[in-house]
Amino acid sequence: MTLILHPAAKRDLLELTKFFFEIDPALGNKFDARADHYLRLIRQSPALFHEGKFGIRRVNLAPTFQAYFIAYFCRNDTTIVLAIGHAKRRPYYFRNRIDEAREML
């Protein structure tokens, strides 16, 4: 299975890692490891997490970063990560990325 991060999702990941790293380097490393863990799970078993509206799947970065999520969708043998963000702050801000991501396929 191929996993692609939308360019904006890459920025999301970098910004969040930097945010947590500035609070505490250990926290930044922990966030990065948790995000990496879930990205590996998504790559290995993309159907593992619940599918919602528009075919978008979301998984929260539990347990420590439960308020943060990864949103992605699958088509054929490719998975595209749309966003990595906070579930309560603009939870659907990534909707405008869906059409862009479909064009990436």
N, CA, C and O atoms as a GROMACS GRO file, in nm:
protein
  420
    1MET      N    1   0.084  -0.118   0.000
    1MET     CA    2   0.000   0.000   0.000
    1MET      C    3   0.089   0.125   0.000
    1MET      O    4   0.184   0.135   0.078
    2THR      N    5   0.056   0.216  -0.086
    2THR     CA    6   0.130   0.342  -0.096
    2THR      C    7   0.063   0.446  -0.006
    2THR      O    8  -0.059   0.462  -0.008
    3LEU      N    9   0.143   0.517   0.071
    3LEU     CA   10   0.093   0.623   0.158
    3LEU      C   11   0.155   0.754   0.111
    3LEU      O   12   0.277   0.767   0.101
    4ILE      N   13   0.067   0.851   0.083
    4ILE     CA   14   0.111   0.984   0.038
    4ILE      C   15   0.056   1.088   0.135
    4ILE      O   16  -0.062   1.084   0.171
    5LEU      N   17   0.140   1.179   0.177
    5LEU     CA   18   0.094   1.291   0.259
    5LEU      C   19   0.069   1.409   0.166
    5LEU      O   20   0.157   1.451   0.091
    6HIS      N   21  -0.051   1.463   0.173
    6HIS     CA   22  -0.083   1.586   0.101
    6HIS      C   23   0.019   1.690   0.147
    6HIS      O   24   0.055   1.691   0.265
    7PRO      N   25   0.066   1.777   0.059
    7PRO     CA   26   0.166   1.877   0.101
    7PRO      C   27   0.123   1.957   0.225
    7PRO      O   28   0.206   1.988   0.310
    8ALA      N   29  -0.005   1.990   0.233
    8ALA     CA   30  -0.053   2.064   0.351
    8ALA      C   31  -0.050   1.977   0.476
    8ALA      O   32  -0.028   2.028   0.586
    9ALA      N   33  -0.071   1.847   0.461
    9ALA     CA   34  -0.064   1.756   0.576
    9ALA      C   35   0.080   1.746   0.626
    9ALA      O   36   0.104   1.734   0.746
   10LYS      N   37   0.176   1.752   0.534
   10LYS     CA   38   0.317   1.753   0.575
   10LYS      C   39   0.345   1.877   0.660
   10LYS      O   40   0.413   1.869   0.762
   11ARG      N   41   0.290   1.991   0.616
   11ARG     CA   42   0.307   2.115   0.694
   11ARG      C   43   0.240   2.101   0.830
   11ARG      O   44   0.297   2.143   0.932
   12ASP      N   45   0.120   2.043   0.832
   12ASP     CA   46   0.051   2.021   0.960
   12ASP      C   47   0.141   1.944   1.056
   12ASP      O   48   0.159   1.984   1.171
   13LEU      N   49   0.198   1.835   1.007
   13LEU     CA   50   0.282   1.749   1.090
   13LEU      C   51   0.405   1.824   1.140
   13LEU      O   52   0.439   1.816   1.258
   14LEU      N   53   0.470   1.896   1.052
   14LEU     CA   54   0.589   1.973   1.093
   14LEU      C   55   0.555   2.080   1.195
   14LEU      O   56   0.628   2.099   1.293
   15GLU      N   57   0.445   2.152   1.173
   15GLU     CA   58   0.406   2.259   1.265
   15GLU      C   59   0.369   2.204   1.402
   15GLU      O   60   0.407   2.261   1.504
   16LEU      N   61   0.296   2.092   1.405
   16LEU     CA   62   0.258   2.035   1.534
   16LEU      C   63   0.379   1.979   1.608
   16LEU      O   64   0.392   1.996   1.729
   17THR      N   65   0.467   1.913   1.536
   17THR     CA   66   0.587   1.861   1.600
   17THR      C   67   0.669   1.976   1.658
   17THR      O   68   0.718   1.968   1.770
   18LYS      N   69   0.683   2.083   1.581
   18LYS     CA   70   0.758   2.200   1.628
   18LYS      C   71   0.690   2.262   1.750
   18LYS      O   72   0.757   2.299   1.846
   19PHE      N   73   0.556   2.272   1.746
   19PHE     CA   74   0.480   2.327   1.858
   19PHE      C   75   0.509   2.250   1.987
   19PHE      O   76   0.539   2.309   2.090
   20PHE      N   77   0.499   2.118   1.980
   20PHE     CA   78   0.522   2.037   2.099
   20PHE      C   79   0.670   2.037   2.139
   20PHE      O   80   0.702   2.034   2.258
   21PHE      N   81   0.757   2.041   2.042
   21PHE     CA   82   0.901   2.045   2.071
   21PHE      C   83   0.939   2.173   2.145
   21PHE      O   84   1.026   2.171   2.232
   22GLU      N   85   0.874   2.285   2.109
   22GLU     CA   86   0.903   2.411   2.177
   22GLU      C   87   0.854   2.409   2.322
   22GLU      O   88   0.913   2.474   2.409
   23ILE      N   89   0.748   2.336   2.347
   23ILE     CA   90   0.700   2.322   2.485
   23ILE      C   91   0.800   2.239   2.565
   23ILE      O   92   0.841   2.276   2.675
   24ASP      N   93   0.839   2.125   2.506
   24ASP     CA   94   0.935   2.035   2.570
   24ASP      C   95   0.987   1.940   2.462
   24ASP      O   96   0.907   1.872   2.397
   25PRO      N   97   1.118   1.933   2.441
   25PRO     CA   98   1.172   1.844   2.337
   25PRO      C   99   1.125   1.699   2.350
   25PRO      O  100   1.101   1.632   2.250
   26ALA      N  101   1.111   1.652   2.473
   26ALA     CA  102   1.064   1.514   2.491
   26ALA      C  103   0.920   1.499   2.441
   26ALA      O  104   0.883   1.396   2.385
   27LEU      N  105   0.838   1.602   2.463
   27LEU     CA  106   0.700   1.600   2.417
   27LEU      C  107   0.694   1.603   2.264
   27LEU      O  108   0.613   1.533   2.203
   28GLY      N  109   0.780   1.684   2.204
   28GLY     CA  110   0.788   1.688   2.058
   28GLY      C  111   0.826   1.553   1.999
   28GLY      O  112   0.768   1.509   1.900
   29ASN      N  113   0.923   1.488   2.062
   29ASN     CA  114   0.964   1.355   2.016
   29ASN      C  115   0.852   1.254   2.035
   29ASN      O  116   0.831   1.166   1.952
   30LYS      N  117   0.780   1.267   2.145
   30LYS     CA  118   0.670   1.175   2.172
   30LYS      C  119   0.558   1.193   2.071
   30LYS      O  120   0.500   1.095   2.024
   31PHE      N  121   0.527   1.319   2.036
   31PHE     CA  122   0.424   1.345   1.935
   31PHE      C  123   0.466   1.287   1.800
   31PHE      O  124   0.387   1.222   1.732
   32ASP      N  125   0.590   1.312   1.763
   32ASP     CA  126   0.641   1.261   1.636
   32ASP      C  127   0.634   1.109   1.630
   32ASP      O  128   0.596   1.052   1.528
   33ALA      N  129   0.669   1.044   1.739
   33ALA     CA  130   0.664   0.897   1.744
   33ALA      C  131   0.520   0.847   1.736
   33ALA      O  132   0.493   0.746   1.670
   34ARG      N  133   0.427   0.916   1.803
   34ARG     CA  134   0.287   0.874   1.800
   34ARG      C  135   0.229   0.891   1.660
   34ARG      O  136   0.158   0.804   1.611
   35ALA      N  137   0.259   1.004   1.596
   35ALA     CA  138   0.210   1.026   1.459
   35ALA      C  139   0.269   0.921   1.365
   35ALA      O  140   0.198   0.866   1.280
   36ASP      N  141   0.398   0.893   1.380
   36ASP     CA  142   0.463   0.792   1.296
   36ASP      C  143   0.399   0.654   1.317
   36ASP      O  144   0.379   0.579   1.222
   37HIS      N  145   0.368   0.622   1.442
   37HIS     CA  146   0.303   0.494   1.473
   37HIS      C  147   0.171   0.480   1.397
   37HIS      O  148   0.145   0.377   1.335
   38TYR      N  149   0.088   0.584   1.402
   38TYR     CA  150  -0.042   0.576   1.334
   38TYR      C  151  -0.028   0.582   1.183
   38TYR      O  152  -0.107   0.520   1.112
   39LEU      N  153   0.070   0.653   1.132
   39LEU     CA  154   0.092   0.653   0.987
   39LEU      C  155   0.133   0.514   0.938
   39LEU      O  156   0.093   0.471   0.830
   40ARG      N  157   0.213   0.443   1.019
   40ARG     CA  158   0.249   0.305   0.983
   40ARG      C  159   0.127   0.214   0.986
   40ARG      O  160   0.110   0.130   0.898
   41LEU      N  161   0.042   0.231   1.088
   41LEU     CA  162  -0.081   0.152   1.095
   41LEU      C  163  -0.171   0.177   0.974
   41LEU      O  164  -0.228   0.084   0.916
   42ILE      N  165  -0.183   0.304   0.936
   42ILE     CA  166  -0.265   0.340   0.820
   42ILE      C  167  -0.208   0.277   0.694
   42ILE      O  168  -0.283   0.225   0.611
   43ARG      N  169  -0.077   0.281   0.679
   43ARG     CA  170  -0.014   0.222   0.561
   43ARG      C  171  -0.039   0.071   0.556
   43ARG      O  172  -0.070   0.016   0.451
   44GLN      N  173  -0.026   0.005   0.669
   44GLN     CA  174  -0.041  -0.140   0.674
   44GLN      C  175  -0.186  -0.185   0.658
   44GLN      O  176  -0.214  -0.283   0.588
   45SER      N  177  -0.279  -0.114   0.722
   45SER     CA  178  -0.421  -0.153   0.722
   45SER      C  179  -0.510  -0.030   0.711
   45SER      O  180  -0.568   0.012   0.812
   46PRO      N  181  -0.521   0.029   0.594
   46PRO     CA  182  -0.596   0.154   0.582
   46PRO      C  183  -0.744   0.144   0.620
   46PRO      O  184  -0.805   0.244   0.659
   47ALA      N  185  -0.803   0.026   0.611
   47ALA     CA  186  -0.944   0.010   0.644
   47ALA      C  187  -0.966  -0.011   0.794
   47ALA      O  188  -1.079  -0.031   0.838
   48LEU      N  189  -0.860  -0.007   0.871
   48LEU     CA  190  -0.868  -0.034   1.014
   48LEU      C  191  -0.955   0.068   1.089
   48LEU      O  192  -1.021   0.034   1.186
   49PHE      N  193  -0.954   0.192   1.043
   49PHE     CA  194  -1.023   0.299   1.114
   49PHE      C  195  -1.154   0.336   1.044
   49PHE      O  196  -1.168   0.317   0.923
   50HIS      N  197  -1.247   0.389   1.120
   50HIS     CA  198  -1.383   0.418   1.074
   50HIS      C  199  -1.387   0.514   0.955
   50HIS      O  200  -1.314   0.614   0.951
   51GLU      N  201  -1.472   0.481   0.861
   51GLU     CA  202  -1.493   0.568   0.744
   51GLU      C  203  -1.614   0.657   0.770
   51GLU      O  204  -1.721   0.609   0.806
   52GLY      N  205  -1.595   0.787   0.751
   52GLY     CA  206  -1.703   0.883   0.774
   52GLY      C  207  -1.750   0.944   0.643
   52GLY      O  208  -1.745   0.880   0.538
   53LYS      N  209  -1.797   1.067   0.652
   53LYS     CA  210  -1.848   1.139   0.535
   53LYS      C  211  -1.743   1.148   0.426
   53LYS      O  212  -1.623   1.159   0.452
   54PHE      N  213  -1.790   1.144   0.304
   54PHE     CA  214  -1.706   1.161   0.185
   54PHE      C  215  -1.598   1.054   0.174
   54PHE      O  216  -1.502   1.072   0.099
   55GLY      N  217  -1.611   0.944   0.247
   55GLY     CA  218  -1.511   0.838   0.242
   55GLY      C  219  -1.384   0.870   0.319
   55GLY      O  220  -1.282   0.803   0.302
   56ILE      N  221  -1.390   0.972   0.404
   56ILE     CA  222  -1.274   1.014   0.482
   56ILE      C  223  -1.267   0.932   0.611
   56ILE      O  224  -1.368   0.916   0.680
   57ARG      N  225  -1.150   0.882   0.641
   57ARG     CA  226  -1.127   0.809   0.765
   57ARG      C  227  -1.049   0.898   0.860
   57ARG      O  228  -0.967   0.980   0.817
   58ARG      N  229  -1.074   0.881   0.991
   58ARG     CA  230  -1.003   0.960   1.092
   58ARG      C  231  -0.962   0.869   1.206
   58ARG      O  232  -1.034   0.777   1.244
   59VAL      N  233  -0.845   0.898   1.259
   59VAL     CA  234  -0.799   0.826   1.378
   59VAL      C  235  -0.737   0.928   1.472
   59VAL      O  236  -0.659   1.014   1.431
   60ASN      N  237  -0.772   0.918   1.600
   60ASN     CA  238  -0.713   1.006   1.701
   60ASN      C  239  -0.580   0.948   1.748
   60ASN      O  240  -0.563   0.826   1.754
   61LEU      N  241  -0.487   1.036   1.781
   61LEU     CA  242  -0.353   0.995   1.823
   61LEU      C  243  -0.351   0.963   1.971
   61LEU      O  244  -0.284   1.030   2.050
   62ALA      N  245  -0.424   0.861   2.007
   62ALA     CA  246  -0.437   0.820   2.147
   62ALA      C  247  -0.310   0.752   2.196
   62ALA      O  248  -0.234   0.701   2.113
   63PRO      N  249  -0.284   0.749   2.323
   63PRO     CA  250  -0.362   0.812   2.429
   63PRO      C  251  -0.318   0.954   2.460
   63PRO      O  252  -0.403   1.038   2.489
   64THR      N  253  -0.191   0.984   2.454
   64THR     CA  254  -0.141   1.114   2.499
   64THR      C  255  -0.194   1.231   2.417
   64THR      O  256  -0.221   1.338   2.471
   65PHE      N  257  -0.209   1.212   2.288
   65PHE     CA  258  -0.249   1.320   2.198
   65PHE      C  259  -0.389   1.295   2.143
   65PHE      O  260  -0.415   1.317   2.024
   66GLN      N  261  -0.478   1.248   2.228
   66GLN     CA  262  -0.614   1.210   2.191
   66GLN      C  263  -0.688   1.322   2.118
   66GLN      O  264  -0.775   1.294   2.036
   67ALA      N  265  -0.658   1.447   2.147
   67ALA     CA  266  -0.727   1.559   2.085
   67ALA      C  267  -0.682   1.583   1.940
   67ALA      O  268  -0.741   1.666   1.870
   68TYR      N  269  -0.580   1.513   1.895
   68TYR     CA  270  -0.528   1.530   1.759
   68TYR      C  271  -0.563   1.409   1.674
   68TYR      O  272  -0.574   1.297   1.724
   69PHE      N  273  -0.580   1.432   1.546
   69PHE     CA  274  -0.623   1.326   1.456
   69PHE      C  275  -0.545   1.327   1.326
   69PHE      O  276  -0.478   1.424   1.291
   70ILE      N  277  -0.555   1.216   1.254
   70ILE     CA  278  -0.507   1.205   1.117
   70ILE      C  279  -0.630   1.174   1.033
   70ILE      O  280  -0.704   1.080   1.062
   71ALA      N  281  -0.652   1.254   0.929
   71ALA     CA  282  -0.762   1.231   0.835
   71ALA      C  283  -0.703   1.185   0.703
   71ALA      O  284  -0.605   1.241   0.654
   72TYR      N  285  -0.764   1.081   0.645
   72TYR     CA  286  -0.711   1.024   0.520
   72TYR      C  287  -0.821   0.955   0.442
   72TYR      O  288  -0.929   0.928   0.495
   73PHE      N  289  -0.793   0.925   0.316
   73PHE     CA  290  -0.885   0.843   0.238
   73PHE      C  291  -0.806   0.750   0.149
   73PHE      O  292  -0.688   0.772   0.120
   74CYS      N  293  -0.873   0.646   0.106
   74CYS     CA  294  -0.808   0.542   0.026
   74CYS      C  295  -0.876   0.532  -0.110
   74CYS      O  296  -0.997   0.547  -0.123
   75ARG      N  297  -0.795   0.508  -0.208
   75ARG     CA  298  -0.848   0.479  -0.340
   75ARG      C  299  -0.753   0.380  -0.404
   75ARG      O  300  -0.632   0.403  -0.414
   76ASN      N  301  -0.810   0.268  -0.449
   76ASN     CA  302  -0.731   0.159  -0.507
   76ASN      C  303  -0.624   0.115  -0.407
   76ASN      O  304  -0.658   0.073  -0.297
   77ASP      N  305  -0.499   0.124  -0.444
   77ASP     CA  306  -0.392   0.081  -0.353
   77ASP      C  307  -0.313   0.199  -0.297
   77ASP      O  308  -0.198   0.185  -0.256
   78THR      N  309  -0.377   0.317  -0.296
   78THR     CA  310  -0.311   0.439  -0.247
   78THR      C  311  -0.392   0.502  -0.135
   78THR      O  312  -0.514   0.510  -0.141
   79THR      N  313  -0.322   0.546  -0.033
   79THR     CA  314  -0.383   0.617   0.078
   79THR      C  315  -0.323   0.757   0.082
   79THR      O  316  -0.201   0.774   0.078
   80ILE      N  317  -0.409   0.856   0.090
   80ILE     CA  318  -0.362   0.995   0.096
   80ILE      C  319  -0.404   1.056   0.230
   80ILE      O  320  -0.522   1.059   0.265
   81VAL      N  321  -0.304   1.103   0.304
   81VAL     CA  322  -0.330   1.172   0.431
   81VAL      C  323  -0.364   1.317   0.398
   81VAL      O  324  -0.284   1.388   0.336
   82LEU      N  325  -0.482   1.360   0.440
   82LEU     CA  326  -0.529   1.496   0.411
   82LEU      C  327  -0.486   1.597   0.516
   82LEU      O  328  -0.455   1.711   0.484
   83ALA      N  329  -0.484   1.553   0.644
   83ALA     CA  330  -0.458   1.649   0.750
   83ALA      C  331  -0.416   1.579   0.878
   83ALA      O  332  -0.450   1.463   0.902
   84ILE      N  333  -0.343   1.652   0.958
   84ILE     CA  334  -0.310   1.612   1.095
   84ILE      C  335  -0.342   1.736   1.178
   84ILE      O  336  -0.271   1.836   1.170
   85GLY      N  337  -0.447   1.727   1.258
   85GLY     CA  338  -0.490   1.848   1.328
   85GLY      C  339  -0.558   1.820   1.459
   85GLY      O  340  -0.562   1.707   1.506
   86HIS      N  341  -0.611   1.926   1.518
   86HIS     CA  342  -0.680   1.921   1.646
   86HIS      C  343  -0.829   1.896   1.622
   86HIS      O  344  -0.890   1.961   1.537
   87ALA      N  345  -0.885   1.804   1.694
   87ALA     CA  346  -1.024   1.762   1.672
   87ALA      C  347  -1.127   1.868   1.711
   87ALA      O  348  -1.240   1.863   1.661
   88LYS      N  349  -1.092   1.961   1.798
   88LYS     CA  350  -1.190   2.061   1.842
   88LYS      C  351  -1.168   2.198   1.779
   88LYS      O  352  -1.260   2.280   1.776
   89ARG      N  353  -1.050   2.223   1.729
   89ARG     CA  354  -1.020   2.352   1.665
   89ARG      C  355  -1.031   2.333   1.514
   89ARG      O  356  -0.946   2.271   1.452
   90ARG      N  357  -1.136   2.386   1.457
   90ARG     CA  358  -1.160   2.373   1.313
   90ARG      C  359  -1.149   2.226   1.270
   90ARG      O  360  -1.060   2.193   1.191
   91PRO      N  361  -1.233   2.138   1.318
   91PRO     CA  362  -1.216   1.994   1.294
   91PRO      C  363  -1.226   1.951   1.148
   91PRO      O  364  -1.178   1.843   1.112
   92TYR      N  365  -1.288   2.032   1.063
   92TYR     CA  366  -1.302   1.993   0.922
   92TYR      C  367  -1.232   2.092   0.828
   92TYR      O  368  -1.272   2.109   0.713
   93TYR      N  369  -1.129   2.156   0.878
   93TYR     CA  370  -1.059   2.257   0.798
   93TYR      C  371  -0.998   2.201   0.671
   93TYR      O  372  -0.967   2.276   0.579
   94PHE      N  373  -0.981   2.072   0.665
   94PHE     CA  374  -0.911   2.008   0.554
   94PHE      C  375  -1.004   1.973   0.437
   94PHE      O  376  -0.957   1.919   0.336
   95ARG      N  377  -1.132   2.002   0.446
   95ARG     CA  378  -1.227   1.963   0.340
   95ARG      C  379  -1.186   2.014   0.203
   95ARG      O  380  -1.206   1.945   0.102
   96ASN      N  381  -1.128   2.133   0.198
   96ASN     CA  382  -1.087   2.186   0.068
   96ASN      C  383  -0.970   2.109   0.007
   96ASN      O  384  -0.938   2.131  -0.110
   97ARG      N  385  -0.908   2.021   0.081
   97ARG     CA  386  -0.796   1.942   0.030
   97ARG      C  387  -0.843   1.814  -0.039
   97ARG      O  388  -0.764   1.749  -0.109
   98ILE      N  389  -0.969   1.777  -0.020
   98ILE     CA  390  -1.018   1.650  -0.072
   98ILE      C  391  -1.006   1.645  -0.224
   98ILE      O  392  -0.952   1.549  -0.279
   99ASP      N  393  -1.057   1.747  -0.293
   99ASP     CA  394  -1.051   1.747  -0.439
   99ASP      C  395  -0.908   1.751  -0.488
   99ASP      O  396  -0.873   1.683  -0.585
  100GLU      N  397  -0.823   1.830  -0.422
  100GLU     CA  398  -0.680   1.834  -0.460
  100GLU      C  399  -0.618   1.696  -0.448
  100GLU      O  400  -0.542   1.653  -0.534
  101ALA      N  401  -0.651   1.627  -0.339
  101ALA     CA  402  -0.593   1.496  -0.314
  101ALA      C  403  -0.641   1.395  -0.419
  101ALA      O  404  -0.563   1.310  -0.463
  102ARG      N  405  -0.766   1.403  -0.457
  102ARG     CA  406  -0.816   1.310  -0.560
  102ARG      C  407  -0.745   1.331  -0.693
  102ARG      O  408  -0.724   1.237  -0.769
  103GLU      N  409  -0.707   1.455  -0.720
  103GLU     CA  410  -0.633   1.483  -0.843
  103GLU      C  411  -0.490   1.427  -0.836
  103GLU      O  412  -0.427   1.405  -0.939
  104MET      N  413  -0.440   1.404  -0.715
  104MET     CA  414  -0.305   1.350  -0.699
  104MET      C  415  -0.299   1.203  -0.741
  104MET      O  416  -0.191   1.150  -0.767
  105LEU      N  417  -0.414   1.136  -0.746
  105LEU     CA  418  -0.417   0.994  -0.779
  105LEU      C  419  -0.406   0.968  -0.927
  105LEU      O  420  -0.407   0.852  -0.970
   0.00000   0.00000   0.00000
